[in-house]
Amino acid sequence: MSPTERQSEERSSPFSPAIDAHTHLFPQRLSDAIRRSLTAETDWEFSHPTARPEIEDVLRAAGVTAYVALPYAHKPGIARELNEWLREQAAASEMLIPFATVHPDDDGVADIARDAFDGGARGLKIHCPVQECRPADSRLEAALEVAAASDRPVTYHGGTAPMFEDSPYVGADAFAELVASYPELRVCCAHMGTYEVDEFLDLAQNHKNVYLDTTFAMSTAAEETMGFDPSTIADETLVELSESIMYGSDFPNIPYPYRAERAGLLARDLPVETVRDIFARTAADYLRLESDSGFDIG
């Protein structure tokens, strides 16, 4: 099959149109540093492009209509600049939905979040183990209150996978603290909450504002890369919670082809409505995308 034929086939698959709710786009210097850090912690090798136009070429060819870029500030003092850089990238794109970040040790986290939302950021991203904060950390309180008041969601790396099982900042109990403290706030735990999947599924089942994304955990490479078997999540669970589970990929920081991120989900015998929820409609709800937003959600 030629590359053109393969792209045509992917665009006509049940995957398309899709929203990728978990990708990363950073300035090149920071992107290179993140990949060096990941490589040092794992045996992963990366080959996907990191510049926005090339990232969008891959996503568009696969049938992605829109993608969420999730920044995170690994140290104080860089969040504003990072948020502004991503806003500028989004202004040059018809696909990119920018999130923003704050660092818990920043001065004025409420102002940083508010300015980012006023500039077009759709939500916040907090990477708990990297930023060394629990999801409901008191240092984030002012920013989370702004997010709730602005009806903006917050996506967390809040689980223990793939290398944070000893971290005091993550886990189902820590995420439950967040949900109890901010019941009105829409929150997503990335990576299906691995490795405490059952506990996070229970949180999503019992709280309408709790979402999960499939990133990394549901890929056909999940067992090899993170030691998690996607088949332990039954089809019935995906059907039952399809309005709380949304597709994500971690692209371009994945050590396998982009196709592997969705192939396992597409191979399942899921109802069409479930497929459309997972690949587009749940993300549209989480992001509060209006029907006239210009993004095709199927």
C-alpha positions in Angstrom: 0.0 0.0 0.0 1.4 3.4 -1.0 1.6 6.2 1.6 -1.2 8.1 -0.2 -3.5 5.0 -0.1 -2.6 4.4 3.6 -3.5 8.0 4.5 -6.8 7.8 2.6 -7.6 4.5 4.4 -6.9 6.1 7.8 -9.0 9.2 7.1 -12.0 7.0 6.2 -11.6 4.7 9.3 -13.9 4.9 12.3 -11.1 6.9 14.0 -11.8 9.9 11.9 -12.8 12.6 12.6 -10.9 12.6 15.9 -9.7 14.9 18.6 -6.4 14.0 20.2 -6.8 15.2 23.7 -3.2 14.7 24.8 -0.2 15.8 22.8 2.8 18.0 23.5 4.3 20.9 21.8 7.3 22.8 23.3 10.0 25.2 22.1 12.7 23.1 20.5 15.3 23.5 23.3 12.8 22.4 25.9 11.5 19.6 23.7 15.0 18.2 23.2 15.6 18.3 27.0 12.4 16.4 27.7 13.3 13.7 25.3 16.8 13.4 26.8 15.2 13.1 30.2 12.8 10.4 29.0 15.5 8.5 27.3 17.6 8.6 30.4 14.8 7.1 32.4 13.7 4.5 29.9 15.0 2.6 26.9 12.6 4.5 24.6 13.8 5.9 21.3 12.0 8.8 19.6 11.7 9.4 15.9 8.6 11.6 15.5 9.0 15.3 14.5 8.7 17.9 17.2 7.9 21.1 15.2 4.3 22.1 14.9 3.8 21.9 11.1 5.3 18.4 10.9 3.3 17.2 14.0 0.2 18.4 12.3 1.1 16.6 9.0 1.1 13.3 10.9 -2.1 14.0 12.8 -4.0 15.3 9.9 -3.0 12.3 7.7 -4.4 10.0 10.4 -7.7 11.8 10.5 -7.3 14.1 13.5 -9.3 17.3 13.2 -8.1 18.9 16.4 -5.4 18.3 19.0 -4.8 19.5 22.5 -1.3 20.6 23.3 -0.4 20.2 27.0 2.5 22.3 28.4 4.0 21.9 31.8 6.5 24.1 33.6 9.2 22.0 35.2 10.5 24.9 37.2 9.2 28.3 38.5 9.3 31.3 36.4 8.7 29.9 32.9 5.0 29.3 32.8 4.0 32.7 31.4 6.5 32.5 28.6 5.6 28.9 27.8 1.9 29.7 27.7 2.5 32.7 25.4 4.6 30.7 23.1 1.9 28.0 22.8 -0.7 30.7 22.2 1.3 32.0 19.3 1.6 28.5 17.9 -2.2 28.1 18.1 -2.8 31.4 16.3 -0.9 30.0 13.4 -2.8 26.7 13.3 -6.3 25.5 12.4 -6.0 22.4 14.5 -4.2 23.3 17.8 -6.2 23.7 21.0 -3.7 25.2 23.6 -3.7 24.5 27.3 -1.7 26.5 29.8 0.3 25.6 32.9 1.4 27.1 36.2 4.1 26.0 38.5 3.1 25.6 42.2 6.1 27.8 43.2 5.2 30.6 40.9 4.1 34.0 42.3 0.6 34.9 41.3 -0.6 31.5 39.9 -4.2 32.9 39.7 -3.0 35.8 37.4 -1.0 33.4 35.3 -4.0 31.2 34.8 -6.4 34.1 34.2 -4.1 35.7 31.6 -3.7 32.4 29.8 -7.4 31.8 29.6 -8.0 35.4 28.4 -5.4 34.7 25.7 -7.3 31.6 24.5 -6.0 28.7 26.6 -8.7 26.1 26.9 -7.5 24.6 30.2 -4.6 23.9 32.5 -2.1 21.0 32.6 -0.4 20.0 35.8 2.3 17.3 35.8 2.3 16.3 39.4 5.5 14.2 39.7 7.5 16.5 37.5 6.2 19.7 39.3 6.3 17.9 42.7 2.8 18.7 43.7 -0.3 16.8 44.6 -3.4 17.5 42.4 -5.0 19.6 45.1 -1.8 21.2 46.4 -2.6 24.4 48.3 -0.1 26.3 46.2 -2.3 25.6 43.2 -5.6 26.6 44.9 -5.9 30.0 43.5 -5.2 28.8 39.9 -7.8 25.9 40.3 -10.4 28.4 41.6 -9.8 30.5 38.5 -10.2 27.4 36.3 -13.4 26.5 38.0 -14.8 30.0 37.8 -13.8 30.2 34.1 -15.3 26.8 33.3 -11.9 25.5 32.1 -10.8 21.9 32.7 -7.5 20.7 34.2 -5.6 17.7 32.9 -3.2 16.0 35.3 -0.5 13.4 35.1 -1.9 12.1 38.4 -1.2 8.3 38.1 1.9 6.3 39.0 2.8 5.1 35.5 5.2 4.8 33.9 7.9 5.5 36.5 6.3 7.2 39.4 5.1 4.4 41.7 7.2 5.8 44.6 6.2 9.4 44.1 4.2 11.0 47.0 2.5 13.3 44.5 0.4 10.9 42.5 -2.2 8.1 42.9 -5.9 7.5 43.2 -6.1 8.7 46.8 -4.4 12.0 45.9 -6.7 12.5 42.9 -9.7 11.7 45.1 -8.6 14.6 47.4 -8.8 16.9 44.3 -12.3 15.7 43.3 -13.6 16.1 46.9 -12.0 19.6 47.2 -13.2 20.9 43.7 -16.4 18.9 42.8 -17.4 21.6 40.2 -14.0 21.4 38.4 -13.7 19.2 35.3 -10.6 17.2 35.7 -8.8 14.5 33.6 -6.3 11.9 34.8 -4.1 11.0 31.9 -3.0 7.5 31.0 -6.3 5.9 32.2 -4.9 6.4 35.8 -2.3 3.6 35.3 -1.3 1.8 37.3 -4.4 2.2 39.6 -6.9 1.9 36.7 -9.7 0.3 38.7 -9.7 3.0 41.3 -9.7 5.8 38.6 -12.4 4.1 36.7 -14.5 4.1 39.9 -13.8 7.8 40.3 -15.0 8.5 36.7 -18.1 6.3 37.3 -19.1 8.1 40.4 -18.2 11.7 39.5 -19.5 13.3 36.3 -16.7 15.8 36.2 -13.9 13.2 36.3 -12.5 12.1 32.9 -9.7 9.8 31.8 -7.6 9.7 28.6 -6.3 6.6 26.9 -2.8 8.0 26.3 -0.1 5.3 26.2 -2.2 2.9 28.3 -4.4 1.7 25.5 -1.8 1.5 22.8 -0.7 -1.8 21.2 2.7 -1.1 22.7 1.5 -0.6 26.2 2.8 -3.9 27.6 6.2 -3.4 26.1 6.6 0.3 27.0 4.9 0.6 30.4 4.1 -2.9 31.6 0.3 -2.5 31.3 -2.1 -4.8 29.5 -4.9 -2.9 27.8 -7.1 -6.0 27.6 -7.6 -5.8 31.4 -10.0 -3.0 30.6 -13.1 -4.7 29.3 -15.1 -3.6 26.3 -18.1 -3.3 28.6 -16.2 -0.8 30.7 -15.4 1.4 27.7 -19.0 1.3 26.6 -20.3 2.1 30.1 -17.8 5.0 30.6 -17.5 6.2 27.0 -18.7 9.7 28.0 -15.8 9.9 30.5 -13.0 8.4 28.4 -11.3 10.3 25.6 -8.5 9.5 23.2 -5.1 10.8 23.7 -1.6 9.9 22.4 1.3 11.8 24.0 2.4 12.4 20.4 5.1 13.2 19.4 6.8 11.7 22.5 5.9 8.1 21.8 8.5 5.4 21.0 6.2 3.7 18.5 4.2 4.6 15.3 1.2 6.9 15.9 -1.1 4.2 14.4 -0.3 2.0 17.5 -2.0 4.4 19.8 -5.4 3.8 18.3 -5.1 0.4 16.6 -6.0 -1.6 19.7 -9.1 0.5 20.4 -10.3 0.2 16.7 -9.8 -3.6 16.8 -12.3 -3.9 19.6 -15.9 -4.7 18.8 -17.3 -1.5 20.2 -20.6 0.2 19.2 -20.3 3.1 16.8 -21.6 5.5 19.5 -18.9 4.4 21.9 -16.2 4.8 19.2 -17.4 8.3 18.4 -17.5 9.2 22.1 -14.0 8.1 22.8 -12.4 9.5 19.6 -14.2 12.9 19.6 -17.4 13.6 21.5 -16.1 13.1 25.0 -13.2 15.5 24.4 -15.5 18.0 22.8 -17.6 17.9 26.0 -14.5 18.1 28.3 -13.2 21.1 26.3 -16.7 22.7 25.9 -16.3 22.9 22.1 -19.3 24.5 20.6 -20.9 23.0 17.5 -19.8 26.0 15.5 -16.2 25.8 16.8 -15.0 24.7 13.4 -13.8 21.3 14.7 -15.5 18.3 13.2 -16.4 15.9 16.0 -18.5 13.4 14.2 
